[in-house]
Amino acid sequence: MGLGPRSPPQAGRRFSAGSQRGRGARGSGRPPPGRGRHARSPGDRQPQPAPDALPHLSPEALGYFRRALSTLKEAPEAGEERELMVHNILKEVEAQALALATNRTGSEMLQELLGFSPLKPLCRIWTALRSNLRTVACHRCGVHVLQSALLQLPRLLERSAKEEEEEEEDEDEEEHRKDGALESLEDLVLGLASEVSDDFLFYCGDTHGSFVVRTLFQVLGGTFLESERTRHRGSQSSEAHKTSVRECKPADFEVPETFLNRLQDLSSCFLNDIAVFITDKISSFCLQVALQILHRKLPQFCAHLCSAVIGYLGTRNSSAGGSPLLMFLRDQTSSRLLEQVLLVLEPPKLQSLFEDHFQGQLLTLAAHPIANFPLQRLLDAVTTPELLSRVFEELSPALEAVLAQGHPGVVVALVGACRRVGAHQAQVLQRLLEAFHCAEPSSRQVACVPLFATLTAYEVYYELMEEEETVPSEHQVEMASVRALGEVTVLGSLLLQHLLHFSTPSLVLRSLGALTGPQLVALAQSPAGSHVLDAILISPSVTRKQRRRVLQTLKGQYVSLACSRHGSRVLDAIWNGAALGARTEIAAELGEQNQELIKDPFGHHVARNVDLTTFLKRRAAWEQQQSAVAKRRKAFNSILED
């Protein structure tokens, strides 16, 4: 979409939604992190052993472990038979640990077997692999085995020392004790950290070894990060893995004090070669993960590490003049690191960084295909009205230009900052109306929701042929009502969600209320647009009366919602918050198409949730049941309010 107001529609004149943050997202200006990496000098990397040097896993052994794993999955979850089976399988694993870990199929099975392993067998397998740590950690299959072993720590650390002492020692363990005491899990983790520390630059710079380093940082800090957990292939089935990816969040677990001490020692290694970790793509990921962990567990050392990064970048020469940091904000590798630095800086440090390096450069950064991402993170990190005011003053007059350059993520981040801080909300809404050409005449304002959702200006959305100098036309309600809703973008949906959480979302709610039933259904059935309906239901700024006024447009459309993947989820959310009278209306409308709902893959879940069979056959019992549910919900809400 062009910069000029009310220009005629042309191909490609729509605001681009290509500024989404992602690993090599289309239009992001960045290749995926795993591709196009700079090669390190040959002297920095030690060659891996040739495939012939690794132990071979015979087809017979592979078949045995495959059958053993299948039998183990089918066995009862508890009992002596299962414990004996696990013991025998893991004993065989220990003897062929390296061969399994470096075999593609074998490593996948070993990852699953580690999920069943008690503490001591896992320690023995770990010990068997430790003598070949470099080989395993830098192997494309072995690295996932080490990650799986590290990810078992939260489960195994919960077992107390007393429980371990009471366990009977089997014959195999006695053999181990003849050669020396079996090391504890804590000692093995600390030993791994020590070995990594001794050759820190190598492991961080290796394509596969860096994964071990990043997981090790999380284990030492007692925190598993969402982004890193979803990246690991894990010892689980595909369906279970998909579920865990959807549900996983940063998770904390208790670790010994020695882990936190070693975490700081290992993090100190970054300071020895800070330039490498800023400029090398692979190594930089390790520093990014370390900053996230240190921010949660050792904030003072995190601040020290951030100061080292900023200090190094701030002293480099800049060919273009101005702050030297600007050059690194435009670099693919260092900009990602700076994004993380911005997110973990304390407010006073962030204010100083803005004054020293960002102030006066925001529009330049917003226009750059790479530097706009660190700018978005700066906006995400703003928590004070003072800093927001200075950023808003510089950015807000150019929102249309930023959108036209294809970087709507900057605009969404600015609106999100206004929502979070609670300042400049009315002003940013006015700037948005102007950017989308629906501020004047005022009748156009009622059309803001479809414009924001699709990131399209008024003239382009409604296909108007207006010249530059002509007076903007009034909004035509009839024209708007017959036009189908355009494709809702992810960033457009996020923009509307932020606006609905403003202290006064009345204009957006009025625009939502002006949508026809089919248009609102299209919004609810959209993967991105359905979350706008969620925001209406959960925003504390939306009153019950306002919520009811918007949702009443959906009457007569409940069957269409129920038979849609995303619409059915919206209908479930509406149902969960509805009073008895509204529930009766929904059930009555759905009951007219009961057979259609039962046959639909999504509708039959809605029918079950509404208990449509009982409603149609035993209405009184259904009403009594729903009244009881409403009373329980009211009592629960009163407890939460207290």
C-alpha positions in Angstrom: 0.0 0.0 0.0 1.3 3.4 -0.9 2.1 6.4 1.3 -0.1 8.9 -0.6 -3.6 9.4 0.9 -6.6 7.9 -0.9 -4.6 6.6 -3.9 -6.2 4.3 -6.4 -5.8 0.6 -5.8 -2.8 -1.0 -7.4 -1.2 -4.4 -7.3 0.8 -4.8 -4.2 -0.6 -1.6 -2.6 -1.7 -3.4 0.5 0.2 -3.1 3.8 2.6 -6.1 3.8 2.3 -8.6 6.7 5.7 -9.9 5.9 7.4 -8.5 9.0 6.4 -11.3 11.2 9.0 -12.5 13.6 10.1 -16.1 12.9 12.9 -18.4 11.9 13.3 -17.4 8.3 9.7 -16.1 8.0 8.7 -14.9 4.5 9.6 -11.2 4.2 11.5 -11.2 7.4 14.7 -10.4 5.6 16.5 -13.2 7.5 17.3 -16.7 6.4 16.6 -19.6 8.8 19.2 -19.7 11.5 20.3 -23.2 10.3 21.3 -22.0 6.8 23.8 -19.7 5.4 26.1 -19.7 8.5 29.5 -18.3 8.3 32.2 -21.0 8.3 34.7 -20.9 11.0 38.4 -21.3 10.2 39.6 -24.9 10.0 41.8 -24.4 13.0 38.8 -23.6 15.2 37.0 -26.9 14.6 38.5 -30.3 15.2 37.5 -33.0 12.8 34.9 -35.6 13.8 35.8 -39.2 13.7 35.1 -40.9 10.4 32.0 -43.1 10.3 34.1 -46.2 10.2 35.7 -45.3 13.5 32.4 -45.5 15.3 31.1 -48.8 16.7 28.7 -50.6 14.4 25.2 -51.5 15.6 24.2 -54.9 14.1 20.7 -55.5 12.6 20.1 -58.1 15.2 20.8 -55.7 18.1 18.7 -53.0 16.4 15.8 -55.5 16.1 16.2 -56.5 19.8 16.0 -52.9 21.0 13.0 -52.2 18.7 11.1 -55.2 20.1 12.2 -54.4 23.7 10.9 -50.9 23.4 7.6 -52.0 21.9 7.1 -54.5 24.7 8.0 -51.9 27.3 5.4 -49.6 26.0 2.7 -52.3 26.2 3.7 -53.4 29.7 1.8 -52.2 32.8 3.0 -48.9 34.2 4.0 -50.4 37.5 5.0 -53.7 39.0 8.1 -55.9 39.5 7.8 -57.3 36.0 8.1 -53.9 34.4 11.0 -52.9 36.7 12.9 -56.1 35.8 12.2 -55.5 32.1 13.5 -51.9 32.3 16.6 -53.1 34.2 17.5 -55.8 31.6 16.9 -53.6 28.6 19.0 -50.7 30.0 21.8 -53.2 31.0 22.0 -54.1 27.3 21.9 -50.4 26.4 24.9 -49.7 28.6 27.0 -52.2 26.7 26.2 -50.7 23.4 25.5 -47.1 24.4 27.9 -45.4 21.9 26.7 -47.6 19.0 23.1 -46.8 19.7 23.7 -43.1 20.2 25.5 -42.6 16.9 22.9 -44.7 14.9 20.0 -42.8 13.5 17.3 -45.4 14.4 19.2 -46.4 17.5 19.5 -42.9 18.9 15.7 -42.4 18.5 15.0 -45.6 20.5 17.6 -44.7 23.1 16.0 -41.3 23.6 12.7 -43.1 24.3 14.3 -45.6 26.6 15.9 -42.8 28.7 12.4 -41.6 29.5 11.8 -44.9 31.3 15.1 -45.1 33.0 15.5 -44.9 36.8 18.3 -42.8 38.2 21.2 -45.3 38.5 20.8 -47.0 35.1 20.8 -43.5 33.5 24.0 -42.6 35.4 25.7 -45.7 34.1 24.7 -45.0 30.5 25.9 -41.5 30.9 29.2 -42.8 32.3 29.5 -45.1 29.3 29.1 -42.2 26.9 31.3 -39.7 28.8 34.6 -41.1 27.5 33.4 -40.2 24.0 31.8 -36.9 24.9 33.2 -34.9 22.0 32.1 -37.6 19.5 28.6 -37.9 20.8 28.0 -34.2 21.4 29.1 -33.3 17.9 27.3 -36.1 16.2 24.0 -35.4 14.4 22.3 -38.3 16.3 24.3 -38.5 19.5 23.6 -34.8 20.4 19.9 -35.6 20.8 20.7 -38.5 23.2 22.7 -36.2 25.4 19.9 -33.7 25.3 17.4 -36.4 26.3 19.6 -37.4 29.2 19.8 -33.8 30.4 16.0 -33.4 30.1 15.5 -36.3 32.5 17.0 -34.3 35.4 13.8 -32.6 36.7 12.2 -36.1 37.0 15.2 -37.8 38.6 16.3 -35.0 40.9 13.0 -35.2 42.7 14.1 -38.6 44.2 15.6 -38.0 47.6 18.9 -39.4 48.7 17.1 -41.4 51.3 15.1 -43.2 48.7 18.2 -44.0 46.7 20.0 -45.4 49.8 17.1 -47.7 50.5 17.2 -49.2 46.9 18.7 -52.6 46.6 22.0 -52.8 44.8 21.9 -55.3 41.9 24.8 -57.5 40.9 25.7 -55.2 38.0 26.0 -52.2 40.3 28.3 -54.2 42.6 30.6 -54.8 39.6 30.7 -51.0 39.1 31.6 -50.4 42.7 34.6 -52.8 42.5 36.1 -50.4 40.0 35.1 -47.3 41.9 32.0 -45.6 43.3 29.2 -44.9 40.8 29.0 -41.1 40.3 25.9 -39.3 41.2 23.8 -37.5 38.7 24.9 -34.2 40.2 28.5 -35.1 39.7 27.9 -36.2 36.1 26.2 -32.9 35.2 29.0 -30.9 36.9 31.6 -33.0 35.1 29.9 -32.4 31.8 29.9 -28.6 32.6 33.6 -28.8 33.4 34.5 -30.6 30.2 32.4 -28.1 28.1 34.1 -25.2 30.0 37.6 -26.6 29.1 36.8 -26.4 25.4 33.9 -23.8 25.5 34.6 -22.1 22.2 34.6 -25.4 20.3 31.4 -26.8 21.7 29.5 -23.5 21.3 30.7 -23.1 17.7 29.9 -26.7 16.6 26.6 -27.1 14.8 25.5 -30.0 17.0 27.6 -29.4 20.1 25.9 -26.0 20.6 22.6 -27.8 21.3 24.2 -29.6 24.2 25.6 -26.3 25.6 22.2 -24.6 25.4 20.5 -27.5 27.2 23.3 -27.6 29.8 22.7 -23.9 30.6 19.0 -24.6 31.1 19.7 -27.6 33.4 22.2 -25.7 35.5 19.8 -22.8 35.9 16.8 -25.1 36.7 14.7 -23.7 33.8 13.6 -25.2 30.5 12.9 -22.5 28.0 9.9 -22.9 25.7 11.8 -22.2 22.4 14.5 -24.7 23.3 12.1 -27.4 24.4 10.1 -27.3 21.2 13.3 -27.5 19.2 14.3 -30.8 20.8 13.1 -33.9 19.0 12.4 -35.6 22.4 11.7 -39.2 23.3 8.0 -39.3 22.5 5.6 -40.2 19.8 4.7 -37.7 17.1 1.2 -37.0 18.6 2.6 -36.7 22.1 5.3 -34.4 20.8 2.7 -32.2 19.1 0.8 -31.9 22.3 3.8 -31.0 24.3 4.8 -28.3 21.8 1.4 -26.7 22.1 1.4 -26.8 25.9 5.0 -26.3 27.0 6.0 -23.1 28.7 9.2 -22.0 30.5 9.4 -24.4 33.4 11.4 -24.1 36.6 12.6 -27.0 38.7 14.8 -27.2 41.8 18.5 -27.8 41.4 21.4 -28.0 43.8 23.3 -24.9 44.8 26.3 -26.2 43.0 24.5 -26.0 39.7 24.0 -22.2 40.1 27.6 -21.8 41.0 28.7 -23.7 38.0 26.2 -21.7 35.9 28.0 -18.5 36.7 31.4 -20.1 36.1 30.3 -21.4 32.7 28.8 -18.0 31.8 32.1 -16.3 32.6 33.6 -18.1 29.6 31.6 -15.8 27.3 33.7 -12.9 28.5 36.9 -14.4 27.2 35.8 -14.4 23.6 32.9 -11.9 23.5 33.6 -10.9 19.9 33.1 -14.5 18.7 29.8 -14.9 20.5 28.5 -11.7 19.0 29.5 -12.3 15.4 29.3 -16.1 15.0 25.8 -17.4 14.2 26.1 -20.7 15.9 28.0 -19.5 19.0 25.6 -16.6 19.4 22.7 -18.9 20.1 24.4 -20.1 23.2 24.9 -16.6 24.6 21.2 -15.8 23.8 20.0 -18.8 25.8 22.5 -18.0 28.6 21.1 -14.5 28.9 17.5 -15.8 29.3 18.6 -18.2 32.0 20.8 -15.7 33.9 18.0 -13.1 33.7 15.8 -15.5 35.7 18.3 -17.0 38.1 21.4 -14.6 38.3 20.1 -11.2 37.3 23.3 -9.3 38.5 25.6 -11.5 36.3 23.1 -11.1 33.4 23.4 -7.4 33.7 27.2 -7.7 33.7 27.1 -9.9 30.6 24.8 -7.4 28.8 27.2 -4.5 29.7 30.0 -6.5 28.2 28.1 -7.0 24.9 27.0 -3.4 24.7 30.4 -2.1 25.7 32.1 -4.2 22.9 29.6 -3.1 20.2 29.6 0.5 21.3 33.3 0.8 20.8 33.5 -0.5 17.3 34.1 1.8 14.4 31.0 2.9 12.4 31.5 3.8 8.7 28.2 5.6 8.5 28.8 7.8 11.5 26.6 8.1 14.6 26.4 5.3 17.1 28.5 2.2 16.3 25.7 0.0 17.6 23.6 0.9 14.6 25.8 -1.1 12.3 25.3 -4.2 14.4 21.5 -3.7 14.6 21.5 -4.2 10.8 23.5 -7.4 11.0 21.7 -10.8 10.8 23.7 -12.4 13.7 24.4 -9.6 16.1 20.9 -8.1 15.8 19.4 -11.4 17.1 21.7 -11.2 20.1 20.8 -7.5 20.7 17.1 -8.5 20.6 17.7 -10.7 23.6 19.8 -8.1 25.4 17.0 -5.6 25.0 14.5 -8.0 26.5 16.6 -8.7 29.7 17.9 -5.2 30.4 16.7 -3.5 33.6 14.6 -0.3 32.9 17.4 2.2 33.9 19.9 0.4 31.6 17.3 0.3 28.8 16.7 4.0 29.2 20.4 4.7 28.9 20.8 2.5 25.9 17.9 4.3 24.2 19.5 7.7 24.9 22.9 6.7 23.8 22.2 4.6 20.7 18.5 4.6 19.6 17.2 8.1 20.0 16.8 9.9 16.7 17.3 6.7 14.7 13.9 4.9 15.2 12.5 5.7 11.8 15.7 4.6 10.1 15.6 1.3 12.1 11.9 0.8 11.4 12.6 1.0 7.7 15.4 -1.5 7.7 14.6 -5.2 6.8 16.7 -6.5 9.7 17.0 -3.6 12.2 13.2 -3.4 12.6 13.3 -6.6 14.6 15.5 -5.2 17.4 13.3 -2.1 17.4 10.3 -4.3 18.0 12.1 -5.9 21.0 12.9 -2.5 22.3 9.2 -1.6 22.2 8.4 -5.0 23.9 10.8 -4.1 26.7 9.4 -0.6 27.4 7.8 -0.5 30.9 8.0 3.2 31.9 5.8 6.1 30.7 8.9 8.3 30.3 10.6 6.0 27.8 7.3 5.2 26.0 6.7 9.0 25.6 10.0 9.5 23.9 9.6 6.5 21.6 6.0 7.4 20.8 6.9 11.0 19.9 9.5 9.8 17.4 7.6 6.9 15.8 3.9 7.7 15.9 3.9 10.4 13.1 5.2 7.8 10.6 3.0 4.8 11.2 1.7 4.8 7.6 5.2 4.9 6.2 6.3 2.0 8.4 3.3 0.0 7.3 3.9 0.8 3.7 7.5 -0.4 4.0 6.2 -3.8 5.0 7.0 -3.8 8.7 3.7 -3.8 10.6 5.4 -5.7 13.5 6.8 -2.3 14.6 3.4 -0.8 14.7 1.9 -3.7 16.6 4.8 -3.6 19.1 4.2 0.2 19.6 0.5 -0.4 20.2 1.4 -3.3 22.6 3.7 -1.0 24.6 0.8 1.6 24.9 -1.4 -1.2 26.2 1.2 -2.5 28.6 2.2 0.9 30.0 -1.3 2.4 29.9 -0.2 5.6 28.2 -0.8 7.3 24.8 -3.7 4.9 24.0 -6.1 7.5 22.5 -3.2 9.1 20.5 -2.0 5.8 19.0 -5.6 4.9 18.0 -6.0 8.2 16.3 -2.7 7.7 14.5 -3.8 4.2 13.3 -7.1 5.7 11.9 -5.1 8.2 10.0 -2.6 5.6 8.7 -5.5 3.4 7.4 -7.3 6.4 5.9 -10.4 6.0 8.1 -10.1 9.0 10.5 -11.9 11.5 8.2 -14.7 11.7 7.5 -15.8 10.3 10.9 -18.3 7.9 9.3 -15.3 5.8 8.1 -14.2 5.0 11.7 -16.9 2.3 12.0 -15.0 0.4 9.3 -11.7 0.2 11.2 -11.9 -3.4 12.3 -11.8 -5.0 8.9 -9.0 -2.6 7.9 -6.9 -3.3 10.9 -7.5 -7.1 10.6 -6.5 -7.3 7.0 -3.8 -4.5 7.2 -5.4 -2.7 4.3 -6.2 1.0 3.8 -9.8 2.1 3.3 -9.6 2.8 -0.4 -7.9 -0.4 -1.2 -10.2 -2.6 0.9 -13.3 -1.1 -0.6 -11.7 -0.8 -4.1 -12.4 3.0 -4.4 -10.9 5.0 -7.3 -10.1 8.3 -5.6 -7.6 10.8 -6.8 -4.9 12.3 -4.5 -6.5 15.7 -4.1 -10.2 14.7 -3.9 -12.2 15.0 -0.6 -12.5 11.6 1.0 -16.0 10.1 0.5 -18.4 9.2 3.3 -18.6 5.6 4.4 -21.3 3.6 2.6 -22.9 1.2 5.0 -24.7 -0.7 2.2 -21.5 -1.2 0.4 -19.7 -2.4 3.5 -22.4 -4.9 4.5 -22.3 -6.8 1.3 -18.5 -7.1 1.1 -17.1 -10.3 2.4 -14.4 -10.0 5.1 -10.9 -10.0 3.7 -8.2 -12.4 4.8 -7.3 -11.7 8.5 -3.5 -11.5 9.1 -1.7 -12.6 12.2 -0.4 -9.2 12.9 -3.7 -7.6 12.2 -5.3 -9.9 14.7 -2.7 -9.0 17.3 -3.3 -5.3 16.6 -7.0 -5.7 17.4 -6.3 -7.8 20.5 -4.1 -5.0 21.9 -6.8 -2.4 21.1 -9.5 -4.4 22.8 -7.4 -4.4 26.0 -7.1 -0.6 25.9 -8.8 1.2 28.8 -11.4 2.5 26.4 -12.0 0.1 23.5 -15.4 1.6 22.5 -14.5 2.5 18.9 -13.2 -1.0 18.1 -16.3 -2.5 19.7 -18.6 -0.2 17.7 -16.8 -1.3 14.6 -17.2 -5.0 15.6 -20.8 -4.4 16.2 -21.3 -3.0 12.7 -20.1 -6.3 11.1 -22.8 -8.4 9.6 -23.4 -12.0 10.9 -21.5 -13.6 8.0 -18.6 -11.2 8.4 -18.3 -11.8 12.2 -18.6 -15.6 11.5 -15.7 -15.3 9.0 -13.7 -13.5 11.7 -14.4 -16.2 14.2 -13.6 -19.0 11.7 -10.3 -17.5 10.8 -7.2 -19.0 12.5 -5.9 -15.5 13.3 -9.3 -13.7 13.6 -10.7 -16.2 16.2 -8.3 -14.7 18.8 -10.0 -11.4 18.3 -13.2 -12.9 19.6 -11.2 -14.4 22.5 -10.0 -10.9 23.4 -13.6 -9.7 23.5 -14.5 -12.4 26.0 -11.5 -11.9 28.3 -10.6 -8.2 28.1 -11.4 -6.5 31.5 -12.1 -3.3 29.6 -15.1 -4.8 27.8 -18.3 -4.6 29.8 -20.9 -7.4 29.8 -23.3 -5.1 27.9 -20.7 -4.3 25.3 -19.8 -8.0 25.0 -23.4 -8.9 24.6 -24.0 -6.3 21.9 -21.2 -7.6 19.7 -22.0 -11.3 20.2 -25.7 -11.0 19.6 -24.8 -10.6 15.9 -23.8 -14.3 16.0 -27.4 -15.4 16.7 -28.5 -17.6 13.8 -24.9 -18.4 13.0 -24.2 -20.9 15.8 -24.3 -24.0 13.6 -21.8 -22.5 11.1 -19.5 -21.7 14.1 -19.9 -25.2 15.5 -19.0 -26.9 12.2 -15.7 -25.0 11.9 -12.3 -25.8 13.4 -11.7 -22.4 14.9 -15.3 -21.3 15.1 -16.2 -24.2 17.3 -13.5 -23.2 19.7 -14.9 -19.7 19.8 -18.4 -21.1 20.4 -17.1 -23.2 23.3 -15.5 -20.0 24.9 -18.8 -18.1 24.5 -20.7 -21.1 26.0 -18.3 -21.3 29.0 -19.0 -17.6 29.9 -22.7 -17.5 29.1 -25.5 -17.2 31.6 -28.4 -19.8 31.7 -30.6 -17.7 29.4 -27.9 -17.4 26.8 -27.1 -21.0 27.0 -30.7 -22.0 26.4 -30.8 -19.8 23.3 -27.6 -21.4 22.0 -28.8 -24.9 22.7 -32.2 -24.3 21.1 -30.6 -23.0 17.9 -28.1 -25.9 17.8 -30.9 -28.4 18.5 -32.6 -27.5 15.3 -29.6 -29.0 13.4 -28.7 -31.8 15.8 -28.2 -34.4 13.1 -25.9 -32.1 11.1 -23.8 -31.4 14.2 -23.5 -35.1 15.1 -22.1 -35.9 11.6 -19.6 -33.0 11.6 -16.1 -33.7 13.0 -16.1 -30.4 14.9 -19.9 -30.1 15.5 -20.2 -33.3 17.4 -17.8 -32.0 20.1 -19.9 -28.9 20.5 -23.0 -31.0 20.8 -21.4 -33.1 23.5 -20.2 -30.0 25.3 -23.7 -28.4 25.2 -25.2 -31.8 26.2 -27.6 -31.4 23.3 -29.2 -34.9 23.7 -30.3 -34.1 27.2 -31.6 -30.7 26.2 -33.7 -32.2 23.4 -35.1 -35.2 25.4 -35.1 -34.0 29.1 -35.2 -30.2 29.1 -36.0 -29.9 32.8 -33.0 -32.1 33.8 -30.8 -30.1 31.5 -31.9 -26.8 33.0 -31.3 -28.1 36.5 -27.8 -29.3 35.5 -26.9 -26.0 34.0 -28.2 -24.1 37.0 -25.9 -26.1 39.2 -23.0 -25.4 36.9 -23.8 -21.6 37.1 -23.9 -21.7 40.9 -20.5 -23.5 41.1 -19.0 -21.0 38.7 -20.3 -18.0 40.7 -19.0 -19.5 43.9 -15.6 -20.1 42.4 -15.4 -16.6 41.0 -16.3 -15.1 44.4 -13.4 -17.1 45.9 -11.0 -15.7 43.3 -12.2 -12.2 43.9 -11.6 -12.5 47.6 
